[in-house]
């Protein structure tokens, strides 16, 4: 195992990760539920940036349903962000020949 080569690969990966994080931060992710009546928007870090709720899903007699729909939309958009982050990380680490136990 060539330590210098591995260190160079790690430095390259760190640089790629910084670029990837910047690109992800600039992206917007969206999730809709209830037939498009609730939309949640998040940035590439998973932070919620926006929320749209159509008037027809606001029923004072059924607040539980609205809460469930909101929670579902938030969880979906955050999962999209996590999946994209994982895919980006996988792209960066796939070419590395890391010894067992040092994988990401």
Order of alpha helices (4+ residues) and beta strands (2+ residues): alpha-beta-beta-beta-alpha
